[in-house]
Amino acid sequence: MRKLLFVLIALLFSSQAFAVVINNVEVDGVKRIDKEVIISELDIKKGTDVSDSKINEMIKKLYGLDLFENIQMNIVGNTLRVKVTENPTINLIEFNGNKDLDNDTLLSEINLKPRSVYSEYVVNDAINRMIELYKRSGFYRVEIKPDIQKKDQNRVNIVFNIKENKKTYIEEIDFEGNTYFSDNALKYVLMSKEDRWWRFFSSVTTYDPDRILYDQELLTQFYLNNGFVDFRIKEVVSNLTYDKSGYFMKIYITEGKRYRIGKLDIDNSIKEIKTKDLYRYLEVKEGEYYDASQVDLSIRKMQDKIADSGYAFIRIVPVPTQHKEKNTIDITFKVMPTKKMYINRSDIVGNVRTMDYVIEREFKTKEGDAFNLSELKRTEQKLMGTGYFKSAKVVTKGVDGDPDKLNLLTEIEEQSTGEVNFGFGWSSYNGGFVEAGIKEKNFMGRGQTLGLTGQYSNKQSRAVISFTEPYFMDYDLSAGADIDYSYFRYKDDYGYDMTRFGVGFRFAWNYFDNVRHFVRVSQRIDDITNIVGTPPQYAQKEEGASTIRLIDQTISIASIKTDYVNLTKRGYYMSFGLNYAGLNGDEHFIQPEFKAFFYRNFWENEWQLGLSFNAGYIQPIKDEYIKKSYRYNLGGETLRGFHVAGIGARDKIYRNYSLGAYSEMYGTVQLNFPLGLPKEYKISGFVFYDYGKLGKPADLDYNTMYYDDTWRTSVGFGIKWYTPMGEINVSWAKPLQYEPYDRLERFLLSFGAQF
């Protein structure tokens, strides 16, 4: 008992011996940091008892600030003395050895900058951040070592020595659990691809965890769009090889059963909308395999239809009923109740340069009208179609105190509309060419276009000044004027050279969104010189200047949509033109023309079948002679396998030059297809069949001229490459039907670039 009492007394005196009442705190060694900051962090008030354990806690707390390299504390009397050595400041940050990631990219990732405080922790954190950044770029073997160089005035330079090593690519992707779709079919769905030699420009062959997550979404959506509603991804295993040179991925999945659509029903709560009218917007059909994307599309189409009747906030919920024993899914589209809305006010924000009326004239919906979603979407499309804006979005906002009305707010982000273009290229016919131009598409913020362009090639020199007012006299009527000067060096192909100077006025308007009428009134002077290889009487009719006054008009109907991912088109374009030359000019004729193009996509929009047909006819008035420069010629890009102006009537002595024709018919059947290369290469192949026929000239003389009323045809193949410098088009054609006097040219190359 005495021993226990002695121990307790000893501990009591011992704790009192190591606990001192502090009345003052002194801080020494600080240069950049305020002493009061340190004292406030210690949180010691006058009269506080401080023990050794308390001192240890305070030292740890100060070290946690990452401001000090060394900290010492001791007690002298009733004063706590704190002596610190501040961490150096960072003077300079450098990177050595980095090639794939530049300095700015690395600096933006780390939390270091000059004049900030140096510590081992922040340097290690910066290294870890850079390593993760490199991993996202495929460099899993990157090595980063810091070199800390001490400078005067307690400063340091930090040099990160980086050894990037080679990228880590995906060597193989395997699937486990797939029975309906093959591994190759599923690999095609993923964005990530296996490393192969032809993907040397691709960025999707490196391992990226974020991209793998996106691949899982793509795979899930693929199965849901093909009827597998119970599809699940159980696990994705990614193994890095021992030397970290490659990744092997294995995706474990459960496909489940494949379901077809059973019964379809629409539960419509809006009485104004006829339920039977909504069924036509269903993209899913009973008996077909379930497709989640088509279900979503059906909902969007019904929403748009209902919204056009004034219902702004329409919600449609698909309610599925799964019948596992029959492998079918019944779907009820439940149209939730809502109110009809009207436009209260329309405002525009964000336009600094563009006049308000330029934006307002694109609106069909006015204040007081019922809400119409299709019209607002069409307005957004038309605003973006002007080319004046980087973005144009029409948003709706409720009106306080009036739940049946909406305010429209058009949010505009303008972009530069001035263009300076420079281009060059080469083609089999024109040889080398160069062109330059300057254009302002939103002249003085009024939506007008003013441009000047020039071009020079082996065959042609040209300069054009043009002006366009898209809403002439405040009507939906485009009007414009052009001044055109050209010089054609056609001696080697048509047997003459020609100078042309013209002035024209044009008008265009739409009857419907896809039906457009174009009218142009022009006068030009054509001066034909340097005629070669023609009989004297022929030359007398051709040589010299002539004035032609034309009224051109064309009605076109078009519905073409471009898939910019697969570089394909779908839809159609048709036009009928009727040109008249007269009005006291030197040439008098009527010229009807017809053009048609049809595009059809299939196999995931990657294949495209294109059909075209063109026909034209020149009818002289009063049986007048029509000069060669106004006649039709075929060849080159219009009939591959034949030289420009390579077919048609020819002089028996001077057979290099086509005499032209009063009528023409030609067209193409072309199949564009992928070559199996990554889409980012933008390389596709094509095969084609071209056909064409020229009529005879009015002055045909079989004694001195060749002519056969036969079709010319050719087949061939080619490659298109959409490069950053422009499109390269290479094709080879074999003429199938031709005449001995035709000029053949099997190889065709064109290349162009814009800056």
CORWOVEN-V293700 format. One line per field, one symbol per residue. phi: phi as a letter, one per 30 degrees, with the letter a starting at -180 (. if undefined). A space follows every 10 residues. Layout:
# CORWOVEN-V293700
phi: ???
This chain:
# CORWOVEN-V293700
phi: .ddddddddd dddddddccb dccabcbbjd bccdeddddd ddhccdjddb cddddddddd dddddhcbdb bbbacbiccc cccbcdddcd cabbbbjdbd cddddddddc cbaeidddad dddddddddd ddddddcjcd cdbbbdcccd bdhhbbcccc dccdhddccd dabbbbjdbd cdeddddddd ddbddbddcd cdcccddbed dddddddddd dddddcjcdc dbcdabcbcd dechcacccb ccbbdidccc dcdcbbcccc ddcddddddd cdccbdjddd bddddddddd ddddddddcj cdcdbbcdcd bccddchbbd bcdcdddacd bbdcabbbbj dccddedddd dddcdcdjdd ebddddddde ddddddidbd abbcccbdce ibdcbbccbc ccbdbdcdbb cbbblabdcd idbbbbabbc dbdhiciccb bbbbbbbdca babbcbbbcd bdhicdbdba bbbbbbbccc edcciacacb bbbbbbbbac dbeccbcbbb cbbbccccbh dbibdedddd dcdjcbcbcb ccbbcbbbab bccddchbbb kabbbbcbcb clhiddcbac bdbbbbbbbb cahhiccbcc bbbbbabccd cihddcdedc ddbbkiddad jbdehdbjdb dddcddcddi bcabbaabcb ccbdcidedd dhcbcabbbc baacdcddcd bddcbcabdb dcbabababc bdceckdcbb bbbcdccace ddccadcbbb bbbbb
